[in-house]
Amino acid sequence: MKPKAFSCHINRMLLQWFYFVGAVMIAAGLPGIASAQNTILVDRIVAVVNDEIITLYDLDKEFEPYARNIKSLGYSEEKQMKLLFQFRSDLLSKLIDSMLADQEIKKNKLDVTDAEIDSAIERIKTSRSMTDEALRAALAQEGLTMEEYREEVKAQLLRSELVNLEVKSKIVVTQQNIE
């Protein structure tokens, strides 16, 4: 006779397996029920960075505003496709670099406070002679909320801290340099 805990664990595993198989069948367009012509690609992995992934959805989400801008410039179809392909490739490299930086930030336990973010936003507003309302209007024009902008500023500040940390770790001051 099996212990009750072991039996419950097996039942839970079977249930999870059935959910997984069901999700895969739904994501694949229910092969055997729907034809291959009706199958729609929902998402896929475009890059693996250490133990994290960048999906096609992530890439498309970042790429969309740039693609819209390139398409609005009125280039020929061939030039437009070439620019879109090149920019998409460059953006993927940027996302990979960004993810690597985020991993290093996490590894080094770097953080910035809300006060530091507020201060950085105030410096930006001052340098551009903007009021809070003007900044919010400019952000809205770019399709960003103030909260999304704060997250972008936070990411920039964290990357700056990471660069400072890396640079400082490479600086070696010897007694000879002091004299």
Beta strands, then each sheet from edge to edge (+ up, - down):
strand 1: 45-49
strand 2: 52-55
sheet 1: 1+ 2-
end
